[in-house]
Amino acid sequence: MQHLHGLIASLATFTIAVISAGGYWGIALLMAIESACIPLPSEIIMPFAGYLVSVGKLDLFLAATAGAIGCNLGSIVAYEVGKRGGRPFVQRWGKYVLVGTHDLDRAEGFFQRWGGITVLVCRLLPVVRTFIAFPAGVARMPLLRFHAYTFIGSWPWCFALTWVGRELGVRWNTDPRLKAVLHNMDVVIVAVVAAAAIWFVWHKVRAIKRER
């Protein structure tokens, strides 16, 4: 747990440095990294952008828009990998990023049943939003529609997280109870994140082994 706590702290430090130096460009860059299937959580990125909104360095709507644009930019990479590599790519390399053929089957089933709206809905969901561009590429979803749904689905997510960061920033120095509550919640949050990560990895590894 201590190692996970250190990892989260390192990600937070990196995020703060990039956004502080790059502003809206930094937000777009970090969200592009997340949407390229690299695990840099938007749940860390956008609240820090919201904090900068609270001190008057950024605008709430522009920060959310920069985040959504970053989602589109990063999704290009995952989309193209899915489009060009497809199922053979998953079968050969998926185990290294904990993606099995079962995941691909399920994603393709969603696309066949619901079409491109799957991208919009999944962009509003934690975790899965990071990886949805890959199956969209495999399904060869029309690119214009893919980017439209990606932006429309990503913007509310980015806005909500930025708003939360702004509100916490406003109250941080005006309500001493907030610091106490967050300090007490810190251990609980780390424990929950660790348990969720362990369960996810264990579940995925077992599923991939069964496919062999």
Secondary structure, DSSP 8 states (H G I E B T S, - for coil): -HHHHHHHHHHHHHHHHHHHHHTHHHHHHHHHHHHTT----HHHHHHHHHHHHHTTSS-HHHHHHHHHHHHHHHHHHHHHHHHHHHHHHHHHHGGGGT--HHHHHHHHHHHHHHTTHHHHHHTTSTTHHHHTHHHHHHTT--HHHHHHHHHHHHHHHHHHHHHHHHHHHHHHTT-HHHHHHHHHHHHHHHHHHHHHHHHHHHHHHHHHHHH-
